[in-house]
Amino acid sequence: MSLIKQLWLAIIVILLIALGGSLLVAVTGSRAYIEQELEIKNTDNANVLAQAISNAPNQDLVGIELMISAQFDTGYYRKLQLVDGEGRPIIQRVSEVAEDHSVPGWFRQLISFDVPSGTAAVQDGWTLLGTLEVDSTHAFAYQSLWQSTLRMAGWFVAAGALSLLIAYMLVRHISRPLKTVTRQAHDIGERRFTIAPLPRTLELREVSEAMNRLSESVREMLERESEQIDRLRRQLLHDAITGALTRDAFIDRLSYSLEQDGESSYGIIALIRATDLAALNERRGHLHTNAVLSDLCQRLTAIADAHGEGYVGRLNGSDFALLLCGNVDEAWARERLSDNLSALAEQNSPVLRLPAALGTYHHGQSRTTLMSALDGALSMAETRPGQAIETCRHAEQAALYHSRAEWRSALVEAMEHGVLLGQYPVLDRQGSLLHHEAPARLNIKGEWRQAGTFMPWIARLRLHDSLDIRVIDTALETIHHHRQPLGINLSHAAITQPNVVIALQQRLSARPDSAPFLWIEVPESIARADLESFRYLCQSLAPFGCHLGMEHVGAAFRQLGDLRDLGLSYIKIDATLCRGVSHRPEQQTILRGMATLCHSLAIKAIAEGIDEDEDIETLFELGLDGVTGPAVSARADVASGR
């Protein structure tokens, strides 16, 4: 609700309270006064009539009845009766005249006079003949109070209309500069810290200046917090000399890639060994050796950045690893690796050699087996002369087809027959479902294959847009029938193609009721490598109410402040930061800071790749909003009785 509407609402509420309260006080005060007057009248009339009867010379029942009837016939009484000592009526007169219909029945029920009867003793000398009870009619009181209420209500309506007219003129006068302030307030509420021009109105100018200072200070605070968190993350997960991931962090990243069912579940991995570091250190010094290792890490990082989603790790003093996730041309990776290693080795010849082993990995592969095969290939490369790169054949996955034409035909046919979406739960701290992660699977050769099997060929044949549209259609159809939130991944290439975004807009427009159940996420490498395409995606889908997020967030967390205006709903923090958190206090500090910063930007923080049940409670204690991973799936299965 806009500030102008809130101001109008406040004015109307205040007027209603003031005028309605005044009317209520006036009516209740009049009612109490009339009740008091009626009570006095009943008492006075009872005493006068009782005195008249007591002084009458003829005090037989006929005479008394005539006096009571004469008084009752004046029309001012509802009931006159003479009762004996035990309360039994001796003489009774009750009015049968209908009430005046000029007063509404609801008003009578609302007011409902409660006036006690007037009583007086009737005596014959010292003998008590009975007790006279007098109830005056309330018709005149109701009519008088109703007319008085109408007059007061009319005056209050006129006063309210005049007040609203004055308020309208006032609001109209200040609405223009106020809109600027309300827009800025709205931006701050949406975690967009803009600087607004200053209005001319003095009071609003002061407010705008204060909000500008607030916006700027919050922006600076978020930048400082994100920089501090990034610095702690690098201290914890990265080697101090080279900047590469530590062994534990890299192994966690590799394990998560082998476990997950998505586009990062396949790719290329390489091991590189810097030989004779002791001789290099002795000949050229410690600082030069560190510079060589840092140069090696920078070259490997450049290869990872050129690919998009990649990681560099230092496994020990001399061994480095390069992980390239998703579709990678092996010839390209070998060429880039060979060029960089050869150049660095030549600069430090003949002391330094950089043998390497190169292989592929895929979902479900044993990490131990993979690393053993790579280590064996690396040992063979060490025995070869020159700058050798040995291919690890053991790490390769058996091919289903052997030509591009066969793969294209199989993939097109599989997509025509439909896409199957997996379901891996993402739970909040109450154990409720946030959404299901839904990686795509295709039926190839009679079996539902996971993404690691067909995604390399989807990329080589440039079928990303077709697959993404099929995934979107299947997700919306599933949501329409089951009304459960689903999270889908869009491919790297498809996000840069407007036809996929347009197709997504058309489908969300056709099913607006399903849009709030759709969670769309992309890897953080999109935000780093192609921010404008990601911005276009977020802006295009913002009107539909679906959830947009980033997965594998680690290094890009420092850029989160730059993305606050995109309307991100959530991020999924990389498994290298989340795994084993219950045993790592330093990691807990980083995650607590990340969760706090996310909440300040109205973004949910979700931990991914959780494989230990005890980590789940720790993550929620640190302030995270959701968890996903093998341990979470197992907990969900137990809760559902499967």
C-alpha positions as CSV (number, residue, x, y, z in Angstrom):
1,M,0.0,0.0,0.0
2,S,1.4,3.4,-1.0
3,L,2.1,6.1,1.6
4,I,-0.7,8.3,0.2
5,K,-3.2,5.5,0.6
6,Q,-1.9,4.9,4.1
7,L,-2.3,8.7,4.9
8,W,-5.9,8.6,3.6
9,L,-6.7,5.5,5.6
10,A,-5.2,7.2,8.7
11,I,-7.3,10.3,8.2
12,I,-10.5,8.3,7.6
13,V,-9.8,6.1,10.6
14,I,-9.1,9.1,12.8
15,L,-12.3,10.8,11.7
16,L,-14.4,7.7,12.2
17,I,-12.9,7.1,15.6
18,A,-13.4,10.8,16.6
19,L,-16.9,11.2,15.2
20,G,-18.1,7.7,16.0
21,G,-16.7,8.0,19.5
22,S,-18.4,11.3,20.0
23,L,-21.7,10.0,18.7
24,L,-21.4,6.9,20.9
25,V,-20.6,9.0,24.0
26,A,-23.5,11.4,23.2
27,V,-26.0,8.5,22.7
28,T,-24.9,6.6,25.8
29,G,-25.0,9.7,27.9
30,S,-28.5,10.6,26.7
31,R,-29.6,7.0,27.3
32,A,-28.3,7.1,30.9
33,Y,-30.0,10.4,31.5
34,I,-33.3,9.2,30.1
35,E,-33.1,6.0,32.2
36,Q,-32.5,8.1,35.3
37,E,-35.5,10.4,34.5
38,L,-37.8,7.5,33.8
39,E,-36.8,5.9,37.1
40,I,-37.5,9.1,38.9
41,K,-40.8,9.4,37.1
42,N,-41.8,5.9,38.0
43,T,-41.0,6.5,41.6
44,D,-42.8,9.8,41.8
45,N,-45.9,8.5,40.0
46,A,-46.0,5.4,42.2
47,N,-45.8,7.6,45.4
48,V,-48.4,10.1,44.2
49,L,-50.9,7.4,43.1
50,A,-50.2,5.3,46.3
51,Q,-50.8,8.4,48.4
52,A,-54.0,9.2,46.6
53,I,-55.3,5.7,47.1
54,S,-54.3,5.6,50.7
55,N,-56.2,8.9,51.4
56,A,-59.2,8.0,49.4
57,P,-62.4,7.6,51.6
58,N,-63.5,4.5,49.7
59,Q,-60.7,1.9,49.8
60,D,-62.5,-1.2,48.7
61,L,-61.1,-3.0,45.7
62,V,-63.6,-1.5,43.2
63,G,-62.6,2.0,44.2
64,I,-58.9,1.3,44.1
65,E,-59.3,-0.4,40.7
66,L,-61.2,2.6,39.4
67,M,-58.4,4.9,40.5
68,I,-55.7,2.7,39.0
69,S,-57.6,2.4,35.7
70,A,-58.1,6.1,35.5
71,Q,-54.4,6.7,35.9
72,F,-53.5,3.9,33.5
73,D,-55.8,5.3,30.8
74,T,-53.7,8.5,30.5
75,G,-51.4,6.4,28.2
76,Y,-48.1,7.1,29.9
77,Y,-47.7,3.7,31.5
78,R,-46.8,0.2,30.3
79,K,-48.0,-1.5,33.4
80,L,-49.7,-0.6,36.7
81,Q,-50.4,-3.2,39.3
82,L,-51.2,-3.7,43.0
83,V,-49.6,-6.7,44.5
84,D,-50.0,-8.3,48.0
85,G,-47.3,-9.1,50.4
86,E,-46.3,-12.3,48.7
87,G,-46.0,-10.6,45.2
88,R,-49.4,-11.9,43.8
89,P,-51.2,-9.3,41.6
90,I,-54.4,-8.0,43.2
91,I,-55.1,-5.4,40.4
92,Q,-53.1,-5.3,37.2
93,R,-53.3,-3.1,34.1
94,V,-50.9,-3.9,31.1
95,S,-50.7,-1.7,28.0
96,E,-51.6,-3.5,24.7
97,V,-50.8,-0.5,22.5
98,A,-48.2,-1.3,19.8
99,E,-44.9,0.5,19.9
100,D,-44.2,3.5,17.6
101,H,-42.7,2.2,14.4
102,S,-41.0,5.5,13.6
103,V,-38.1,4.2,15.7
104,P,-36.2,1.2,14.0
105,G,-36.3,-2.1,15.8
106,W,-32.5,-2.5,15.8
107,F,-32.2,0.9,17.5
108,R,-34.6,-0.3,20.2
109,Q,-32.6,-3.5,20.7
110,L,-29.3,-1.6,20.8
111,I,-30.5,1.0,23.3
112,S,-32.9,-1.3,25.3
113,F,-33.8,0.9,28.3
114,D,-33.5,-0.9,31.6
115,V,-35.6,1.1,34.1
116,P,-36.7,-0.4,37.4
117,S,-40.3,-0.1,38.4
118,G,-41.4,2.6,40.8
119,T,-42.9,1.1,44.0
120,A,-44.9,2.6,46.8
121,A,-47.0,1.1,49.7
122,V,-50.8,1.5,49.7
123,Q,-52.2,1.6,53.3
124,D,-55.5,1.9,55.1
125,G,-54.4,3.6,58.3
126,W,-51.9,1.3,59.7
127,T,-53.0,-1.6,57.6
128,L,-50.9,-2.5,54.5
129,L,-53.3,-3.1,51.5
130,G,-50.4,-3.9,49.1
131,T,-47.6,-2.5,47.0
132,L,-48.2,-0.4,44.0
133,E,-45.8,-1.0,41.0
134,V,-45.6,1.6,38.2
135,D,-43.8,1.1,34.8
136,S,-43.9,4.1,32.5
137,T,-44.0,3.6,28.7
138,H,-40.6,3.9,26.9
139,A,-42.0,4.9,23.5
140,F,-41.6,8.6,24.0
141,A,-38.0,8.1,25.3
142,Y,-37.1,5.9,22.3
143,Q,-38.5,8.5,19.9
144,S,-36.8,11.4,21.6
145,L,-33.4,9.6,21.7
146,W,-33.8,8.5,18.0
147,Q,-34.5,12.0,16.8
148,S,-31.6,13.3,18.8
149,T,-29.3,10.6,17.4
150,L,-30.3,11.5,13.8
151,R,-29.5,15.1,14.4
152,M,-26.1,14.3,15.9
153,A,-25.3,11.8,13.1
154,G,-26.2,14.4,10.5
155,W,-23.9,16.9,12.0
156,F,-21.1,14.4,12.3
157,V,-21.5,13.4,8.7
158,A,-21.3,17.1,7.6
159,A,-18.2,17.6,9.8
160,G,-16.6,14.5,8.4
161,A,-17.2,15.5,4.8
162,L,-15.8,19.0,5.5
163,S,-12.7,17.4,7.2
164,L,-12.2,15.0,4.2
165,L,-12.4,17.9,1.8
166,I,-9.7,19.8,3.8
167,A,-7.6,16.6,4.0
168,Y,-8.0,16.1,0.2
169,M,-6.7,19.5,-0.5
170,L,-3.8,19.0,1.9
171,V,-2.8,15.6,0.5
172,R,-3.1,16.9,-3.1
173,H,-0.7,19.7,-2.2
174,I,2.0,17.4,-0.7
175,S,1.5,14.3,-2.9
176,R,4.1,15.2,-5.5
177,P,7.1,15.5,-3.2
178,L,5.7,12.7,-1.1
179,K,5.7,10.3,-4.1
180,T,9.5,10.7,-4.3
181,V,9.8,9.8,-0.6
182,T,7.4,6.9,-0.9
183,R,9.3,5.5,-3.9
184,Q,12.5,5.6,-2.0
185,A,10.9,4.0,1.0
186,H,9.6,1.3,-1.3
187,D,13.1,0.8,-2.8
188,I,14.6,0.4,0.7
189,G,11.8,-2.0,1.6
190,E,12.8,-4.0,-1.5
191,R,16.5,-3.8,-0.5
192,R,17.3,-1.4,-3.3
193,F,19.4,1.4,-1.8
194,T,18.9,4.3,-4.1
195,I,19.6,8.0,-3.6
196,A,16.6,10.2,-4.2
197,P,16.5,13.9,-5.2
198,L,15.6,16.2,-2.4
199,P,12.0,17.7,-2.4
200,R,11.3,21.3,-1.6
201,T,9.0,20.7,1.3
202,L,11.2,21.2,4.4
203,E,9.9,18.3,6.5
204,L,10.0,15.9,3.5
205,R,13.4,17.2,2.6
206,E,14.7,16.3,6.0
207,V,13.1,12.8,5.7
208,S,14.6,12.3,2.3
209,E,18.0,13.4,3.5
210,A,17.8,11.0,6.4
211,M,16.7,8.1,4.1
212,N,19.5,8.9,1.6
213,R,22.0,8.7,4.5
214,L,20.4,5.5,5.6
215,S,20.5,4.0,2.1
216,E,24.1,4.9,1.7
217,S,25.2,3.6,5.1
218,V,23.3,0.3,4.6
219,R,25.0,-0.1,1.2
220,E,28.4,0.5,2.7
221,M,27.6,-1.9,5.6
222,L,26.5,-4.7,3.3
223,E,29.7,-4.2,1.2
224,R,31.9,-4.3,4.3
225,E,30.1,-7.4,5.6
226,S,30.3,-9.2,2.2
227,E,34.0,-8.3,1.9
228,Q,34.6,-9.6,5.4
229,I,32.7,-12.8,4.8
230,D,34.6,-13.3,1.5
231,R,37.9,-12.7,3.3
232,L,37.0,-15.3,6.0
233,R,35.9,-17.8,3.3
234,R,39.2,-17.4,1.4
235,Q,41.2,-17.9,4.7
236,L,39.2,-21.0,5.5
237,L,38.9,-22.7,2.1
238,H,41.8,-21.4,0.1
239,D,45.5,-22.0,0.3
240,A,47.3,-18.9,1.6
241,I,50.2,-19.0,-0.9
242,T,48.4,-19.9,-4.2
243,G,44.8,-18.9,-3.6
244,A,43.6,-22.4,-4.7
245,L,41.1,-24.4,-2.7
246,T,42.5,-26.5,0.1
247,R,42.5,-30.2,-0.2
248,D,39.4,-30.7,2.0
249,A,37.4,-28.0,0.2
250,F,38.3,-29.4,-3.3
251,I,37.5,-33.0,-2.2
252,D,34.1,-31.8,-0.9
253,R,33.4,-30.0,-4.2
254,L,34.4,-33.1,-6.2
255,S,32.3,-35.4,-4.0
256,Y,29.3,-33.1,-4.4
257,S,29.7,-33.1,-8.1
258,L,29.8,-36.9,-8.2
259,E,26.7,-37.2,-6.0
260,Q,24.4,-34.6,-7.5
261,D,22.1,-35.2,-10.5
262,G,22.5,-32.1,-12.6
263,E,24.7,-30.2,-15.1
264,S,27.7,-30.2,-12.7
265,S,27.6,-33.9,-12.3
266,Y,30.0,-34.5,-15.2
267,G,33.0,-32.8,-16.6
268,I,36.8,-33.0,-16.8
269,I,39.3,-33.3,-13.9
270,A,43.1,-32.9,-14.1
271,L,45.9,-33.5,-11.7
272,I,49.1,-31.5,-12.0
273,R,52.3,-32.1,-10.1
274,A,55.1,-29.6,-9.6
275,T,58.3,-31.7,-9.5
276,D,61.6,-31.0,-7.8
277,L,60.3,-28.1,-5.7
278,A,63.0,-28.7,-3.2
279,A,65.7,-28.2,-5.9
280,L,63.9,-25.1,-7.2
281,N,63.7,-23.8,-3.6
282,E,67.4,-24.4,-3.0
283,R,68.5,-22.9,-6.3
284,R,66.2,-19.9,-6.6
285,G,64.9,-19.3,-3.1
286,H,61.7,-19.7,-1.1
287,L,60.0,-16.6,-2.5
288,H,60.6,-17.5,-6.1
289,T,59.2,-21.0,-5.4
290,N,56.0,-19.5,-3.9
291,A,55.7,-17.2,-6.9
292,V,56.0,-20.1,-9.3
293,L,53.2,-22.0,-7.4
294,S,51.1,-18.9,-7.4
295,D,51.6,-18.5,-11.1
296,L,50.6,-22.1,-11.7
297,C,47.4,-21.5,-9.7
298,Q,46.6,-18.4,-11.6
299,R,47.0,-20.2,-15.0
300,L,44.7,-23.0,-13.9
301,T,42.2,-20.5,-12.6
302,A,42.3,-18.7,-15.9
303,I,41.3,-22.0,-17.6
304,A,38.5,-22.5,-15.1
305,D,37.2,-19.0,-15.7
306,A,37.4,-19.4,-19.5
307,H,35.2,-22.5,-19.2
308,G,32.7,-20.9,-16.8
309,E,32.2,-23.2,-13.9
310,G,35.5,-24.6,-12.7
311,Y,37.6,-25.1,-9.5
312,V,41.3,-25.2,-8.7
313,G,42.6,-27.0,-5.6
314,R,45.9,-27.6,-4.0
315,L,46.0,-31.2,-2.8
316,N,49.4,-31.1,-1.1
317,G,52.6,-29.2,-1.4
318,S,53.3,-30.1,-5.0
319,D,50.0,-31.5,-6.4
320,F,47.2,-29.3,-7.9
321,A,43.8,-30.3,-9.3
322,L,41.6,-28.6,-11.9
323,L,37.9,-29.4,-12.0
324,L,35.8,-28.2,-15.0
325,C,32.1,-28.9,-14.5
326,G,29.6,-29.5,-17.2
327,N,30.2,-29.8,-20.9
328,V,33.9,-29.4,-21.8
329,D,35.7,-30.1,-25.0
330,E,38.5,-32.5,-23.9
331,A,40.8,-31.3,-26.8
332,W,40.3,-27.7,-25.8
333,A,41.0,-28.5,-22.1
334,R,44.2,-30.5,-23.1
335,E,45.4,-27.7,-25.3
336,R,44.9,-25.0,-22.8
337,L,46.5,-27.0,-20.1
338,S,49.5,-28.0,-22.2
339,D,50.1,-24.4,-23.3
340,N,50.1,-23.0,-19.8
341,L,52.1,-25.8,-18.2
342,S,54.7,-25.7,-21.0
343,A,55.1,-22.0,-20.7
344,L,55.6,-22.1,-16.9
345,A,58.0,-25.1,-17.1
346,E,60.1,-23.4,-19.7
347,Q,60.5,-20.3,-17.5
348,N,61.9,-22.4,-14.7
349,S,63.8,-25.0,-16.9
350,P,65.5,-27.4,-16.3
351,V,64.6,-27.7,-12.6
352,L,60.7,-27.6,-12.8
353,R,58.6,-30.1,-14.6
354,L,54.8,-30.1,-14.6
355,P,53.4,-33.6,-15.6
356,A,49.6,-33.9,-15.6
357,A,46.8,-36.4,-15.8
358,L,43.5,-35.6,-17.5
359,G,40.3,-37.5,-17.3
360,T,36.5,-37.3,-17.2
361,Y,34.1,-37.8,-14.3
362,H,30.4,-38.5,-14.2
363,H,27.6,-38.9,-11.7
364,G,27.7,-41.9,-9.4
365,Q,31.4,-42.5,-9.9
366,S,33.5,-43.5,-6.9
367,R,35.7,-40.6,-5.8
368,T,38.3,-43.0,-4.5
369,T,38.4,-44.9,-7.7
370,L,38.6,-41.8,-9.8
371,M,41.4,-40.2,-7.8
372,S,43.4,-43.5,-7.8
373,A,43.1,-43.8,-11.6
374,L,44.2,-40.1,-12.0
375,D,47.1,-40.7,-9.6
376,G,48.2,-43.7,-11.5
377,A,48.1,-41.7,-14.8
378,L,50.0,-38.9,-13.2
379,S,52.7,-41.3,-12.1
380,M,53.0,-42.5,-15.7
381,A,53.2,-38.9,-16.9
382,E,56.1,-38.4,-14.5
383,T,58.1,-41.2,-16.2
384,R,57.7,-39.7,-19.7
385,P,60.1,-37.1,-21.0
386,G,59.1,-33.5,-21.7
387,Q,55.9,-31.9,-20.7
388,A,53.6,-35.0,-20.6
389,I,49.8,-35.0,-20.1
390,E,48.5,-38.6,-19.6
391,T,44.9,-39.4,-20.3
392,C,43.1,-41.4,-17.6
393,R,41.0,-43.9,-19.6
394,H,39.7,-45.6,-16.5
395,A,37.7,-42.5,-15.6
396,E,35.8,-42.5,-18.9
397,Q,32.2,-43.6,-19.1
398,A,31.1,-46.1,-21.7
399,A,29.4,-44.4,-24.7
400,L,25.8,-45.2,-25.6
401,Y,26.3,-44.1,-29.2
402,H,29.4,-43.5,-31.3
403,S,28.4,-40.7,-33.8
404,R,26.9,-37.3,-33.6
405,A,24.0,-38.4,-35.9
406,E,23.1,-41.2,-33.6
407,W,23.2,-39.0,-30.5
408,R,21.1,-36.3,-32.2
409,S,18.4,-38.8,-33.3
410,A,18.3,-40.4,-29.9
411,L,18.1,-37.1,-28.0
412,V,15.4,-35.6,-30.2
413,E,13.3,-38.8,-29.9
414,A,13.8,-38.9,-26.2
415,M,12.7,-35.2,-25.8
416,E,9.7,-35.8,-28.0
417,H,8.6,-38.6,-25.7
418,G,8.9,-36.4,-22.6
419,V,11.2,-35.5,-19.8
420,L,11.2,-37.0,-16.4
421,L,11.9,-34.7,-13.4
422,G,13.6,-36.1,-10.4
423,Q,12.6,-35.0,-7.0
424,Y,15.0,-34.2,-4.2
425,P,13.5,-32.3,-1.2
426,V,14.6,-28.9,0.1
427,L,13.3,-28.6,3.7
428,D,13.0,-25.6,6.1
429,R,13.7,-25.6,9.8
430,Q,10.3,-27.0,10.6
431,G,10.8,-29.9,8.2
432,S,8.3,-28.4,5.7
433,L,9.0,-28.6,2.0
434,L,10.4,-25.4,0.4
435,H,10.5,-27.1,-3.0
436,H,11.7,-30.2,-4.8
437,E,14.9,-30.0,-6.8
438,A,13.9,-31.4,-10.2
439,P,16.9,-32.4,-12.4
440,A,15.9,-33.6,-15.9
441,R,16.2,-37.2,-17.1
442,L,15.7,-38.6,-20.6
443,N,14.6,-42.1,-21.6
444,I,17.5,-43.3,-23.8
445,K,17.8,-47.0,-24.8
446,G,14.9,-47.9,-22.6
447,E,16.3,-46.4,-19.4
448,W,15.9,-43.0,-17.7
449,R,19.3,-41.5,-17.9
450,Q,20.6,-38.8,-15.6
451,A,22.0,-35.5,-16.8
452,G,25.6,-36.6,-16.7
453,T,24.9,-39.1,-19.5
454,F,23.3,-36.9,-22.1
455,M,24.1,-33.3,-21.2
456,P,27.6,-33.3,-22.9
457,W,25.9,-34.2,-26.1
458,I,23.0,-31.8,-25.5
459,A,25.7,-29.1,-25.4
460,R,27.7,-30.4,-28.4
461,L,24.6,-30.6,-30.5
462,R,23.3,-27.2,-29.2
463,L,20.0,-28.6,-28.0
464,H,19.9,-26.6,-24.8
465,D,16.9,-24.5,-25.8
466,S,14.8,-27.6,-26.7
467,L,15.6,-29.4,-23.5
468,D,15.0,-26.3,-21.4
469,I,11.6,-25.7,-22.9
470,R,10.7,-29.4,-22.4
471,V,11.7,-29.1,-18.7
472,I,9.7,-25.9,-18.3
473,D,6.6,-27.6,-19.8
474,T,7.0,-30.7,-17.7
475,A,7.5,-28.7,-14.5
476,L,4.4,-26.5,-15.1
477,E,2.3,-29.5,-15.9
478,T,3.5,-31.3,-12.8
479,I,2.8,-28.3,-10.6
480,H,-0.7,-27.9,-12.2
481,H,-1.6,-31.5,-11.2
482,H,0.1,-31.9,-7.9
483,R,0.4,-28.3,-6.6
484,Q,3.9,-28.9,-5.2
485,P,6.8,-26.4,-5.6
486,L,9.5,-27.6,-8.1
487,G,12.9,-26.2,-8.6
488,I,14.4,-26.5,-12.1
489,N,17.8,-25.6,-13.5
490,L,18.2,-23.6,-16.7
491,S,21.3,-24.3,-18.7
492,H,24.2,-21.8,-19.2
493,A,23.6,-21.4,-22.9
494,A,19.9,-21.2,-22.8
495,I,19.8,-18.2,-20.5
496,T,21.7,-16.2,-23.1
497,Q,19.1,-17.1,-25.7
498,P,16.0,-14.8,-25.7
499,N,13.8,-17.5,-27.3
500,V,14.0,-19.6,-24.1
501,V,13.1,-16.6,-21.9
502,I,10.2,-15.7,-24.2
503,A,8.9,-19.3,-24.2
504,L,9.1,-19.2,-20.4
505,Q,7.1,-15.9,-20.2
506,Q,4.5,-17.3,-22.5
507,R,4.0,-20.5,-20.4
508,L,3.9,-18.6,-17.2
509,S,1.3,-16.2,-18.6
510,A,-0.8,-19.2,-19.7
511,R,-0.6,-20.7,-16.1
512,P,-0.4,-17.8,-13.7
513,D,-1.6,-20.0,-10.8
514,S,1.4,-22.3,-11.2
515,A,4.0,-19.6,-11.4
516,P,4.4,-19.1,-7.6
517,F,5.2,-22.8,-7.3
518,L,8.1,-22.6,-9.8
519,W,11.6,-22.1,-8.5
520,I,14.2,-21.4,-11.2
521,E,17.9,-21.5,-10.4
522,V,21.1,-21.0,-12.3
523,P,24.8,-21.5,-11.2
524,E,26.7,-18.6,-9.8
525,S,29.0,-18.7,-12.8
526,I,26.1,-17.1,-14.8
527,A,26.1,-14.1,-12.4
528,R,29.9,-13.8,-12.7
529,A,30.3,-14.4,-16.4
530,D,27.2,-12.9,-17.9
531,L,25.5,-10.6,-15.5
532,E,23.4,-8.8,-18.1
533,S,21.8,-12.0,-19.4
534,F,21.0,-13.0,-15.8
535,R,19.6,-9.5,-15.2
536,Y,17.4,-9.8,-18.3
537,L,16.1,-13.2,-17.0
538,C,15.3,-11.8,-13.6
539,Q,13.6,-8.7,-15.0
540,S,11.6,-10.7,-17.5
541,L,10.2,-13.2,-14.9
542,A,9.7,-10.7,-12.1
543,P,6.0,-10.0,-12.9
544,F,5.0,-13.6,-12.7
545,G,5.8,-14.3,-9.0
546,C,8.1,-17.3,-9.6
547,H,11.2,-17.7,-7.4
548,L,14.6,-17.0,-8.8
549,G,17.8,-18.1,-7.2
550,M,21.5,-19.0,-7.7
551,E,23.1,-22.3,-6.8
552,H,26.7,-23.3,-5.9
553,V,27.2,-19.8,-4.4
554,G,30.7,-19.4,-3.0
555,A,33.1,-17.1,-4.7
556,A,30.3,-14.9,-6.1
557,F,28.8,-14.1,-2.6
558,R,30.9,-10.9,-2.6
559,Q,28.8,-9.9,-5.6
560,L,25.5,-10.5,-3.9
561,G,25.1,-6.8,-3.0
562,D,25.3,-6.0,-6.7
563,L,22.5,-8.3,-7.4
564,R,20.1,-7.0,-4.8
565,D,18.0,-5.1,-7.4
566,L,17.3,-8.2,-9.4
567,G,14.7,-9.7,-7.1
568,L,16.5,-12.9,-6.1
569,S,14.4,-15.1,-3.8
570,Y,17.1,-17.4,-2.6
571,I,20.7,-18.7,-3.0
572,K,22.1,-22.2,-2.4
573,I,25.4,-22.0,-0.7
574,D,28.1,-24.3,-2.2
575,A,28.7,-27.7,-0.5
576,T,32.3,-26.9,0.1
577,L,31.1,-24.3,2.7
578,C,28.3,-26.4,4.2
579,R,29.6,-30.0,4.5
580,G,31.0,-31.0,7.9
581,V,29.9,-27.7,9.4
582,S,29.1,-29.2,12.8
583,H,32.8,-30.0,13.3
584,R,34.2,-26.7,11.9
585,P,33.7,-23.6,14.0
586,E,35.4,-21.3,11.4
587,Q,33.0,-22.5,8.8
588,Q,30.1,-21.8,11.2
589,T,31.2,-18.2,11.5
590,I,31.2,-17.7,7.7
591,L,27.8,-19.3,7.3
592,R,26.2,-17.3,10.1
593,G,27.5,-14.1,8.5
594,M,26.2,-15.2,5.0
595,A,22.8,-16.0,6.4
596,T,22.6,-12.7,8.2
597,L,23.6,-10.8,5.1
598,C,21.1,-12.7,3.0
599,H,18.3,-11.9,5.4
600,S,19.2,-8.2,5.3
601,L,18.6,-8.5,1.5
602,A,15.4,-10.5,1.9
603,I,17.0,-13.5,0.3
604,K,16.6,-17.1,1.7
605,A,19.9,-18.9,2.3
606,I,19.8,-22.7,1.6
607,A,22.7,-25.1,2.2
608,E,23.3,-27.7,-0.5
609,G,25.0,-31.1,-0.6
610,I,24.4,-32.0,3.1
611,D,25.5,-35.6,3.6
612,E,25.5,-35.7,7.5
613,D,22.4,-35.6,9.5
614,E,24.0,-33.7,12.4
615,D,24.9,-30.9,10.1
616,I,21.2,-30.1,9.4
617,E,20.5,-28.9,12.9
618,T,23.7,-26.9,13.0
619,L,22.9,-25.1,9.8
620,F,19.5,-24.1,11.1
621,E,21.0,-22.9,14.3
622,L,23.3,-20.7,12.2
623,G,20.3,-19.0,10.7
624,L,20.0,-20.8,7.3
625,D,16.5,-21.1,5.9
626,G,16.7,-24.5,4.2
627,V,18.9,-27.6,3.5
628,T,19.2,-30.1,0.7
629,G,21.4,-33.1,0.0
630,P,21.5,-36.9,0.6
631,A,21.0,-36.6,4.4
632,V,17.9,-34.3,3.8
633,S,16.5,-36.8,1.3
634,A,17.0,-39.6,3.8
635,R,15.2,-37.7,6.5
636,A,12.3,-36.9,4.2
637,D,12.0,-40.5,3.3
638,V,11.9,-41.5,7.0
639,A,9.3,-38.9,7.7
640,S,7.1,-40.1,4.8
641,G,7.5,-43.7,5.9
642,R,9.3,-44.8,2.7
